[in-house]
Amino acid sequence: MAAGTMSGEATMDRRLLAAAASGDAASMKQLALDPGVLLGTTPPGNTCLHVSCILEHEEFCRSILTLDQSPALVSAVNKDGETPLLAAVTRGHVSVASILLRYCRDQQLSQVILKQDKRGFNALHHAIRRGHTMLALELIEAEPALSKAVNKNDESPMFIAAMRNITDVCEKLLEIPYSAHSGTCGLNALHAAVRNGNAVIAKRIMELRPWLVRQQNENKFTPMHLAVSEKRIDVLKVLLEHDSSLGYLISPRLLCVAAIVGDVGVARELLKHCPDAPYCDPKGSTCLHIAVLCGHMEYVKFILGSQQLGQLVNMQNSRGETALHLAAKFKKVEMLSALRHRQDMDITVLNSAGKSANWELLHATNPAKPLISMADDISSPPEPSGGLPVHQETL
């Protein structure tokens, strides 16, 4: 017989616990002749149905569902906020979960199917996270409203499916107009699809929820910025083909993001759809400045050979520095050579401190000596009449 606990709950009969743990359905049915014995719980709040689900005793579960107490047992919640259905799905016991799901559907126990545990996960969250695609689709079919729930991390089933790259589930969720698409840290399902380079999911989201492409995460990155920074050219192409104006997103400038990661393919795709895409950050640094600072030689060569971006060679940042100033200051020898060979490069430009690129090169190496061999990469301008040699500029 069940005894009372201090909280007033019935403690599970030891014989019932042994039957549930071993999957002994016959013993359970004998014990069930005593009214209420099946409703006893263990200290964590588990009923005999919870225990059998946790241990994946399929026949034991089937037997319980034929008894009068089954609705109460199926609806019972343990101290983790789990129904037996949630307990089965969380542990990846697909066959047991399917049995319970069909029972709940047939008995119209929608609230049991929709139940969220103490962390906010429902059965669909758990099925997707564990990669059980068929069970997830079965859950969606049985109770589409599962798609609306978000857990305590703001993760929707669609976001988790996109993060796991489960295309079938994502597409099914997108067919539900009210399904949630949010994710942790301000991300959404499109961010997740971009991160994985899943052009199929990205295309479907752009067709059905195009506004997601302009949503920023907590770091102010949209899916477009993520596509560029993660070098996802195939996904970037999908986004731009749907809406070419996305290439003009203001902050951070996409060509500047591409310069940080040094991806020429991404830059080409951007310029293909947006030939006059923004190329300066708010402080006046161009994507050429950034590429030089980050040491991306191929990106620098790409800009120097670009019809759209060739004018950047003499542009100055907020400190009056050209890309040549930065190459000299940080001793980027190969870049100095590439920049010098531009016929339209103006090596006489002075920064806000009145220093030329030659001066920067001198003092970046050894200010006590004349220009060393690296200076050969920059042609010295003629000395002004009556002026000081270039390496002694004091303006």
C-alpha positions as CSV (number, residue, x, y, z in Angstrom):
1,M,0.0,0.0,0.0
2,A,1.0,3.6,-0.6
3,A,2.0,5.6,2.4
4,G,1.7,9.4,2.9
5,T,4.7,11.7,2.6
6,M,5.3,14.9,4.5
7,S,4.0,16.9,1.5
8,G,0.8,14.9,1.4
9,E,1.7,13.1,-1.8
10,A,1.4,9.3,-2.0
11,T,4.7,7.5,-1.9
12,M,5.0,4.8,-4.6
13,D,4.5,1.3,-3.4
14,R,7.8,-0.6,-3.5
15,R,6.3,-3.5,-5.4
16,L,5.0,-1.1,-8.0
17,L,8.3,0.6,-8.3
18,A,10.0,-2.8,-8.8
19,A,7.4,-3.7,-11.5
20,A,7.9,-0.4,-13.3
21,A,11.7,-0.7,-13.2
22,S,11.6,-4.2,-14.6
23,G,8.8,-3.7,-17.0
24,D,6.6,-6.3,-15.2
25,A,3.1,-5.4,-16.6
26,A,1.4,-8.4,-15.0
27,S,2.5,-7.4,-11.5
28,M,1.4,-3.8,-12.2
29,K,-2.1,-4.9,-13.1
30,Q,-2.4,-7.0,-10.0
31,L,-1.4,-4.0,-7.8
32,A,-3.8,-1.8,-9.7
33,L,-6.7,-3.7,-8.2
34,D,-6.0,-1.6,-5.1
35,P,-7.6,1.9,-5.9
36,G,-5.1,4.7,-6.1
37,V,-2.0,2.6,-5.8
38,L,-0.8,3.5,-9.4
39,L,-0.9,7.2,-8.6
40,G,2.0,7.0,-6.0
41,T,5.2,8.8,-6.8
42,T,9.0,8.5,-6.2
43,P,10.8,11.5,-4.4
44,P,11.5,13.1,-7.8
45,G,7.8,13.1,-8.5
46,N,7.8,10.2,-11.0
47,T,4.8,7.9,-11.4
48,C,5.1,4.3,-12.5
49,L,4.4,5.5,-16.0
50,H,7.3,8.0,-15.8
51,V,9.6,5.3,-14.6
52,S,8.6,2.9,-17.4
53,C,9.1,5.6,-20.0
54,I,12.5,6.5,-18.6
55,L,13.5,2.9,-18.8
56,E,11.8,2.4,-22.2
57,H,9.4,-0.4,-21.2
58,E,7.1,-0.3,-24.1
59,E,4.7,-3.1,-23.1
60,F,4.4,-1.7,-19.6
61,C,3.3,1.6,-21.0
62,R,0.8,0.0,-23.3
63,S,-0.7,-1.9,-20.5
64,I,-1.1,1.2,-18.3
65,L,-2.9,3.1,-21.1
66,T,-5.7,0.4,-21.0
67,L,-6.5,1.2,-17.3
68,D,-9.0,3.6,-15.8
69,Q,-6.2,5.6,-14.1
70,S,-4.4,6.2,-17.4
71,P,-5.6,9.8,-18.0
72,A,-4.3,10.9,-14.6
73,L,-1.0,9.1,-15.1
74,V,-0.5,10.5,-18.6
75,S,-1.2,14.0,-17.3
76,A,1.1,13.7,-14.2
77,V,4.1,16.0,-13.9
78,N,7.3,15.3,-12.1
79,K,9.5,17.8,-10.3
80,D,11.3,18.6,-13.6
81,G,8.0,19.6,-15.1
82,E,7.9,16.5,-17.3
83,T,4.9,14.5,-18.3
84,P,5.6,10.8,-19.2
85,L,5.6,12.0,-22.9
86,L,8.2,14.6,-22.2
87,A,10.2,12.0,-20.1
88,A,10.2,9.6,-23.1
89,V,11.1,12.2,-25.7
90,T,13.8,13.9,-23.6
91,R,15.6,10.5,-23.4
92,G,15.1,9.7,-27.0
93,H,12.7,6.8,-26.5
94,V,10.9,7.3,-29.8
95,S,8.6,4.2,-29.8
96,V,7.3,4.9,-26.3
97,A,6.8,8.6,-27.1
98,S,4.8,7.7,-30.2
99,I,2.5,5.4,-28.2
100,L,1.8,8.1,-25.6
101,L,1.4,10.8,-28.4
102,R,-1.2,8.7,-30.1
103,Y,-3.1,8.1,-26.9
104,C,-3.1,11.8,-26.0
105,R,-4.3,12.6,-29.5
106,D,-7.1,10.0,-29.4
107,Q,-8.2,11.2,-26.0
108,Q,-8.0,14.8,-27.1
109,L,-5.4,15.6,-24.3
110,S,-3.9,18.6,-26.1
111,Q,-2.6,20.2,-23.0
112,V,-0.6,17.1,-22.2
113,I,1.0,17.2,-25.6
114,L,1.7,21.0,-25.3
115,K,3.2,20.8,-21.8
116,Q,6.6,22.5,-21.3
117,D,9.1,21.4,-18.7
118,K,10.7,23.7,-16.2
119,R,13.2,24.9,-18.8
120,G,10.4,25.7,-21.2
121,F,11.1,22.8,-23.6
122,N,8.1,20.9,-25.0
123,A,8.2,17.5,-26.7
124,L,8.9,19.1,-30.1
125,H,11.9,21.0,-28.8
126,H,13.3,17.8,-27.4
127,A,12.6,15.7,-30.5
128,I,14.3,18.1,-32.8
129,R,17.3,18.7,-30.5
130,R,17.9,14.9,-30.3
131,G,17.6,14.7,-34.1
132,H,14.5,12.5,-34.2
133,T,13.0,13.9,-37.4
134,M,10.1,11.4,-37.9
135,L,9.0,11.9,-34.3
136,A,9.2,15.7,-34.7
137,L,7.0,15.5,-37.8
138,E,4.6,13.2,-36.0
139,L,4.3,15.7,-33.2
140,I,3.7,18.6,-35.6
141,E,1.0,16.7,-37.3
142,A,-0.7,15.8,-34.1
143,E,-0.5,19.2,-32.5
144,P,0.7,22.1,-34.7
145,A,0.5,24.5,-31.7
146,L,3.7,23.0,-30.4
147,S,5.4,25.2,-33.0
148,K,4.5,28.4,-31.1
149,A,6.4,27.6,-27.9
150,V,9.8,29.1,-27.0
151,N,11.9,27.8,-24.1
152,K,13.6,30.0,-21.4
153,N,16.4,30.7,-23.8
154,D,13.9,32.1,-26.3
155,E,14.5,29.1,-28.7
156,S,11.7,28.1,-30.9
157,P,11.4,24.6,-32.5
158,M,12.1,26.2,-35.9
159,F,15.3,27.8,-34.6
160,I,16.6,24.5,-33.2
161,A,15.7,22.7,-36.4
162,A,17.6,25.3,-38.4
163,M,20.6,25.1,-36.1
164,R,20.5,21.3,-36.4
165,N,20.2,21.6,-40.2
166,I,17.0,19.5,-40.3
167,T,15.5,20.8,-43.5
168,D,12.3,18.7,-43.5
169,V,11.2,19.9,-40.1
170,C,12.0,23.5,-40.9
171,E,9.9,23.4,-44.0
172,K,7.0,21.8,-42.2
173,L,7.2,24.5,-39.4
174,L,7.3,27.3,-42.0
175,E,3.9,26.0,-43.3
176,I,2.3,26.9,-40.0
177,P,1.6,30.7,-40.1
178,Y,1.8,31.2,-36.3
179,S,4.9,29.1,-35.7
180,A,7.7,30.9,-33.7
181,H,11.1,31.5,-35.3
182,S,13.1,33.2,-32.5
183,G,16.4,31.9,-31.0
184,T,18.8,32.7,-28.3
185,C,20.8,35.9,-28.1
186,G,18.4,37.7,-30.5
187,L,19.0,35.2,-33.3
188,N,16.3,33.9,-35.5
189,A,15.8,30.8,-37.7
190,L,17.3,32.6,-40.7
191,H,20.5,33.4,-38.7
192,A,20.7,29.7,-38.0
193,A,20.2,28.7,-41.6
194,V,22.9,31.1,-42.7
195,R,25.3,29.9,-40.1
196,N,24.9,26.4,-41.5
197,G,25.1,27.5,-45.1
198,N,21.7,25.9,-45.7
199,A,20.5,27.7,-48.8
200,V,17.3,25.6,-49.0
201,I,16.0,26.7,-45.7
202,A,17.2,30.3,-46.3
203,K,15.3,30.4,-49.6
204,R,12.1,29.1,-48.0
205,I,12.3,31.7,-45.1
206,M,12.9,34.5,-47.6
207,E,9.8,33.4,-49.5
208,L,7.6,33.1,-46.4
209,R,9.1,35.4,-43.8
210,P,11.4,37.9,-45.6
211,W,11.4,40.4,-42.7
212,L,13.7,38.0,-40.7
213,V,16.6,39.0,-42.9
214,R,16.7,42.5,-41.4
215,Q,16.4,41.4,-37.8
216,Q,19.6,42.0,-35.7
217,N,20.9,39.8,-33.0
218,E,22.3,41.1,-29.7
219,N,25.6,42.0,-31.5
220,K,23.6,44.0,-34.1
221,F,24.3,41.4,-36.8
222,T,21.6,40.6,-39.3
223,P,21.5,37.3,-41.3
224,M,23.2,39.2,-44.1
225,H,26.1,40.2,-41.9
226,L,26.4,36.7,-40.7
227,A,26.4,35.4,-44.3
228,V,29.3,37.7,-45.1
229,S,31.3,37.0,-41.9
230,E,30.8,33.3,-42.1
231,K,31.7,33.3,-45.9
232,R,28.4,31.6,-46.9
233,I,28.4,32.6,-50.5
234,D,25.6,30.3,-51.6
235,V,23.3,31.6,-48.9
236,L,24.4,35.2,-49.6
237,K,23.4,34.7,-53.2
238,V,19.9,33.5,-52.2
239,L,19.4,36.5,-50.0
240,L,20.5,39.0,-52.6
241,E,18.6,37.4,-55.4
242,H,15.5,37.8,-53.3
243,D,16.2,41.4,-52.4
244,S,19.3,43.1,-53.8
245,S,18.8,46.1,-51.5
246,L,20.1,44.0,-48.7
247,G,23.6,44.7,-50.0
248,Y,23.2,48.3,-48.9
249,L,22.6,47.6,-45.2
250,I,24.2,50.5,-43.4
251,S,25.9,49.2,-40.2
252,P,28.2,47.4,-40.2
253,R,29.0,47.8,-43.9
254,L,29.1,44.5,-45.6
255,L,32.2,45.2,-47.7
256,C,34.0,46.1,-44.5
257,V,32.8,42.9,-42.9
258,A,34.1,41.0,-45.9
259,A,37.4,42.8,-45.5
260,I,37.7,41.7,-41.9
261,V,37.4,38.0,-42.9
262,G,39.3,38.6,-46.2
263,D,36.8,36.8,-48.4
264,V,37.0,37.9,-52.0
265,G,34.2,35.6,-53.2
266,V,31.8,37.3,-50.8
267,A,32.8,40.7,-52.0
268,R,32.4,39.8,-55.6
269,E,28.9,38.5,-54.9
270,L,28.0,41.7,-53.1
271,L,29.2,43.9,-55.9
272,K,27.5,41.7,-58.5
273,H,24.1,42.6,-57.0
274,C,25.1,46.0,-55.6
275,P,27.8,47.6,-57.7
276,D,27.9,50.7,-55.5
277,A,27.7,49.0,-52.2
278,P,28.9,51.1,-49.2
279,Y,32.6,50.7,-48.5
280,C,33.4,52.9,-45.4
281,D,32.8,52.3,-41.8
282,P,31.4,55.2,-39.6
283,K,35.0,56.3,-38.8
284,G,35.9,56.7,-42.4
285,S,38.0,53.6,-42.7
286,T,37.4,51.9,-46.1
287,C,37.4,48.2,-46.8
288,L,40.9,48.8,-48.2
289,H,42.1,50.2,-44.9
290,I,40.6,47.3,-43.1
291,A,42.0,44.7,-45.4
292,V,45.5,46.2,-44.9
293,L,45.2,46.2,-41.1
294,C,43.9,42.6,-41.1
295,G,46.7,41.4,-43.4
296,H,44.5,40.1,-46.2
297,M,46.7,40.5,-49.3
298,E,44.2,38.8,-51.7
299,Y,41.5,41.2,-50.7
300,V,43.8,44.1,-51.1
301,K,44.7,42.9,-54.6
302,F,41.0,42.4,-55.4
303,I,40.2,46.0,-54.4
304,L,43.2,47.4,-56.4
305,G,41.9,45.5,-59.5
306,S,38.3,46.4,-59.0
307,Q,36.6,48.9,-61.3
308,Q,34.1,49.8,-58.6
309,L,36.6,50.2,-55.7
310,G,39.8,51.6,-57.4
311,Q,39.1,55.0,-56.0
312,L,39.8,53.8,-52.4
313,V,43.6,53.9,-52.9
314,N,43.9,57.6,-51.9
315,M,40.9,57.8,-49.5
316,Q,41.8,58.9,-45.9
317,N,40.3,57.7,-42.7
318,S,39.4,59.9,-39.7
319,R,43.1,60.3,-38.9
320,G,43.9,61.3,-42.5
321,E,45.6,58.0,-43.2
322,T,45.5,56.3,-46.6
323,A,45.9,52.5,-46.9
324,L,49.6,53.3,-47.8
325,H,50.0,55.0,-44.4
326,L,48.8,51.9,-42.6
327,A,50.9,49.5,-44.7
328,A,53.9,51.6,-43.9
329,K,53.1,52.0,-40.2
330,F,52.6,48.3,-39.7
331,K,55.4,47.1,-42.0
332,K,53.1,45.3,-44.5
333,V,55.9,44.8,-47.0
334,E,53.9,43.0,-49.7
335,M,51.1,45.4,-49.5
336,L,53.4,48.4,-49.7
337,S,54.7,47.0,-53.0
338,A,51.2,46.3,-54.4
339,L,50.0,49.8,-53.4
340,R,53.0,51.5,-54.8
341,H,52.5,50.0,-58.2
342,R,49.1,51.8,-58.6
343,Q,49.8,54.6,-61.0
344,D,47.1,56.7,-59.4
345,M,48.5,56.3,-55.9
346,D,49.3,59.7,-54.3
347,I,52.3,59.0,-52.0
348,T,52.5,62.7,-51.0
349,V,49.3,62.6,-48.9
350,L,49.8,63.7,-45.3
351,N,47.8,62.4,-42.4
352,S,46.2,64.5,-39.7
353,A,49.6,64.8,-38.0
354,G,51.3,66.0,-41.2
355,K,53.1,62.7,-41.8
356,S,53.6,61.0,-45.1
357,A,53.6,57.2,-45.6
358,N,57.4,57.4,-45.9
359,W,57.6,59.0,-42.5
360,E,55.4,56.3,-41.1
361,L,57.7,53.6,-42.6
362,L,60.8,55.2,-41.2
363,H,59.5,55.4,-37.7
364,A,57.9,52.0,-37.8
365,T,61.3,50.5,-38.4
366,N,64.0,52.5,-36.7
367,P,63.7,56.2,-36.3
368,A,67.4,56.7,-35.6
369,K,68.4,55.5,-39.1
370,P,67.7,56.4,-42.7
371,L,65.0,54.5,-44.5
372,I,66.0,50.9,-44.8
373,S,65.3,48.5,-47.7
374,M,61.6,48.5,-47.2
375,A,61.5,52.1,-48.2
376,D,62.4,51.0,-51.8
377,D,58.7,49.9,-52.0
378,I,57.7,53.6,-51.9
379,S,59.0,56.1,-54.3
380,S,60.1,59.2,-52.4
381,P,58.5,62.4,-53.5
382,P,60.8,65.3,-54.4
383,E,61.9,67.4,-51.6
384,P,60.1,70.7,-51.5
385,S,62.2,73.7,-52.4
386,G,64.2,74.7,-49.4
387,G,62.5,72.1,-47.3
388,L,63.6,69.2,-45.2
389,P,64.2,65.7,-46.5
390,V,61.1,63.5,-46.4
391,H,62.3,61.4,-43.5
392,Q,62.7,64.6,-41.3
393,E,59.2,65.9,-41.7
394,T,58.1,67.6,-38.6
395,L,54.7,69.1,-39.7
